[in-house]
Amino acid sequence: MKRVLTAVILIPLVVLALFRAPLWLFALLVLGVALLAAREYFDIAEKTGFRPMRGLGYVITVLIFLGYSCGASSYVFAGTILSAVGAIGGALAATIIVVIVLFFPYYLLVFGMRREMLSETLGDAAVSLMLLPYIAIPLFLLVLARPNNGSLFILYLMVMVWCGDIAAYYVGRAIGTHKLAPRISPGKTWEGSIASVVGAVIVGVLLFHYINPIANWFRSAHLLKPPTAWGHPIPGVLPAFPSAPFWFVAVFALCVNVAAQFGDLVESALKRGAGVKDSGTLLPGHGGVLDRIDALLFALPVGLLFYVFGMSRYFEPGGITY
């Protein structure tokens, strides 16, 4: 019951944040999730026997999001007399983010020299560094992808991950007999895993097939912005999204689902290695924040690769309907 209630509360909040929150607020919310997940990750690392450098990890995560926020704010001036200042500010912010990320391993190794047992330096630095590719950067991609109609794409990706997870859970419980990874997660079965893939592909195909009715419903609910001219909505005009090829959507859903399943298994392996059942207790019935986003952390980079290399065109309105 707690699990259902938590989901009923969280899902509408996620949708509102995706579609209605200003970009700076959305970035702040995602940063909060990233910091909570980072804390749980460091807790797991400590229970495994490492001593992660928490302070540096939190600081680097904040700086990444802060640098982007500064860059986005600078580009607000792009259409004004301060366009040159805005462009320079945005480029400077991007450069700062790149420099911070590139030099982060060196900061960790330098601080690691303070360990009383020098044999711990490399392991603690490596575990601390994993925070970036595992949590901070995938969640940062959410903020990068959100502008324009990226929010609709992110929601589609999340729905495919959620539906795949639900299909795996119920089919696995009903008919699952062949263990998928008994050493890591004894409850997962091959039947559940296959059902997860099939469920994600079916949901993905349906979502893309009905993308225009779905988008129009979101507009009527004031979640998606209507088309505008000179800053004012155009009454009766609904931009139509182009149809994505069936095979492309199927491959997209398949890859996203497989990545999500690996994300789930990886977090299970980390928890089993640390001897803990859940990453935290923040979400009643769901465990910790990391327990809820483990699949998404792997699915997001894969999904956004598709978005960059072709999927984005199906979220850009083309023809006009009335």
N, C-alpha and C positions, 0 to 999 in steps of 0.2 A: 504494500500500500504506500509506504514511504517513497519507494522508487517511482511509482506512478505520479504521486503528488509533486515530487521534485521536478519530474519531466514536464508536467503540466504548467508549472510555474516558470521553469527556465526557458522552454522553447519559445513562448511569446516574447520574452525579454530579449532573446537572441535575435528574433525577427525584427523587433522594434529597433534594436541597436544597429542592425545591418542596414535598414532602410531609412530610418528617421533621424538617427543621431548625427550631429555635425561630425565632420571627419576628425576634428581634434578630440571630441568626446569619445568617438569610436576608438581612436588610437589609445586614449587613456584607459578605456575599459579593457581593451586587448592587452595593454601593458599590465594591468592589474591581474589578469588571468595568467599572463606569462610569469609574473613574480610569484604568484601562488603555486603554480606548477613547478617553478624553479626551487622553491622551498621544499616541496615534497620530493623532488628529484634528489636534492642534497641530503634530505633525511634518509632516503633509501641508500644513497652512497655511503653515508656514515654507518648505517647498520650493516653494510657490506664490509666495512673495515677501513674505508678511506676517510680522509679529513679534507673535504673540499673547501676551497677558498670562497666562502659564501659572499663576503663583502664585494670582492672583485666581480663575481658573477652577477650580483644584483646591479652593480654600477654599470657594467657593460650593457646589460639588457636595457636599463633606463636610457643610457646614452644613445643606443640605436634608435629607439622610438622618439627620443627628444630631437635627435638630429633630423629625422624625417619630418617631424612636426615643424621644425624651423624652416626646412626646405619648402614644405607645402605652403607655409605662411608667406614665404618670399615670393612664390610663384603667383600668389593672389594679385600681385602688382603687374603681372605680365601684360595686361591689356591697358595699362595706364602710362602716365608720363614717367613712372618709375620702373618701366619694363627692364631696363638695363640693370638697375639695382636688384630687382627681383630675380633675374636670371643669374646674376653673380652670386646672390645669397643662396639660391637653390643649388648651384654647382658647388659652392663652398660647403654647404651642409652635406651633400652627397659625398664629397671628398673626405670630410671628417669621419663619416660613418665607415667608409672603406678603410681609412687609416686605423681607426679604432679596432675594427675586426681583424685586420692583418697583423697588428702588433699585439693583440690580446694574448696569444701563446707566449710571447716573450715576457709580458708582464707577469704571467703566471709562473714561469720558470724562475724569474728573478725573485719573486716573493717566496717561491718554494725553497729557496736557499736558506730561509729562516727556520726551516724545520729542524728540530733537534736531531731527528734521525734522517740523515740525508738520503737514505734509501727510500724514503717516502716522497721525495721531491717529484720524481717523474710521474708516479701513479696519481698523486693528488692533483698535479697540474693537468694531467690528461683527463681525469674525471671532471674537473672544473671546466675544461675547454669543451667537453661534450655538451655542455649546456647550450652553446650557440647553435650547432647544427640540429640538435635534438628538440629544443623548445623555442629558443628566442627567435631564430630566423624563420622557421615555419609559421609561427604566429605573426611575425612581422610581415610575412607575405600576405596575410589577411588584409592588413592596412593598405598595402601597395595595390592589391587587386580591387579594392572596394569602389573607387571613383567610377563615375558613369554608370554603366549597368553591371559592374562587377559584383554588386551586392546580390543580384539575381543569380549569377553564376555560382557564387559562394553558397547561396542557399541550396541550389540544385546539388552541388557537391555534398553538402552536409546531409541532405535528405537521402541521397544514395548511400552514404556511409551508415546513417541511422537505419534505413530499411534493410540493408545487408546484415547489420548486426541483429536486428529483430528476427529476420528469417533464419539466421544461423542458430539463434537461441531456441526458437520454438521447434524448428525441424530437428535440431540436434537432440533436444529433450524427447521428442516424439519417436524418432526412428534411428537416432544416432547409435551406432555400435562400434564403428572402427575409429580408434583414437587417432587424432591428428598429430598431437605432440604431447604424449603422456608425461614426459619428463618435465615439461614446462607448464602445461595447462591440462590436467587430466580430464576436465569436463568438455573440452573441444573435440569434435569428431569430423571426419571427412564428409559425412552426410551434411552436417551443419555448414561446413565450409563451402561445399558445392551449392547448397541452397542460398548461401549469402551471395555468391557470384550471380546466380540466376536471378535472385531478387533484385540485386543492384542493376543488372542489365535491363530487366523488365521495367523497373521504375525509371531508369534513365531514358529509355526509349519513349515511355509515356510522357515524361516531363518535357522532352524536346518536341514531341509531336504536338503537344497542347501548349506550347510556349506562349503563343499569342493570347489565347483565352486566359491563361494564368497571369500574364503580364497586364492584361486589361483589368483583371480583378484586383491586382495590386494597385493599379492606378485609381480604380474606383474607391479603394480603401485608403487612398492618399499615402500609399507606401512608396510607389514609384512615381517619379515626377512626370507630368504630362508634357508633350511637345510644346515648345514656346517659340515666340517670335518677338524680338525686341524685349525679352524678359517677361512677356505675358503669355499665358496658356492659350493655345489655339483650340477653340471649342469644336467638338465633333471630329477632331483629327486624331487618329490612333496609328502610330507608326507600327508597321508589321515587321517582325523578326523573320529572317530567311530560315528555311527548313534545313536542318542538318542531315546529311546522309545517314541511313540506318547503320551501315557498317562502322562509320566513324563514331557514332554515339555508343554502339556496342563495345568497341575497342576501348573507348574512353571509360565507360562504366566498369569494364573488366579490369583495366589497369588500376583505376582508383580503388576498386574493391580489394584487389590483391594487396595493394600497398596498405590499405586500412587493416587488413587481417594481419599482415606482418607487424604493423604498429602495435596492435593488441598483443600479439605474441611476445614482442620485444619487452613491453612493459611487464608482462607476466613473468618473463625470465628474470628481469631486474628484481621484481618483488620476491620471487622464489629464492633468488640468490641472497636476498637480504633477510629472508625469513619473515616477511610480513604479508598479510592478506590483502590489505588496501594501502594505497599511497597516502591516504589521509582520512579524515572523518568530517570534512566540511560539508559534504552533500549527503543528507540522510538517504539511505538506501542505495547510494551510488558510490560511496567511498570518498575519495579525494578528487581534486580538480584534474590531476594527471590521469586518474582512472577514466574520466569522462572524455578526455581529449586525446588519449593515446593513439587511437586509430586515425584521428584527424591529423595528427602531427606527421604521419607518413603519407596520408592521402593528399594533403594540401600541396606539397611540392610537385607531386606527380600530376595532379589536376591542373596546376598553374602552368606546367610545361605544355600541356595540351592547349591551355588558354592562349599562351604566347604564340604557339606554333599552329594556329588555325582555328581553334575553338572560339576565340573572341569575335570572329566575324558573325557568328550566329547569335550574338548578343548585341549586335549593332543594328538598329532599325533601318530597314531599307525602304520598301514600298509603303504607301500610305493607304489606310482603309478608313472608311467613314461610317 
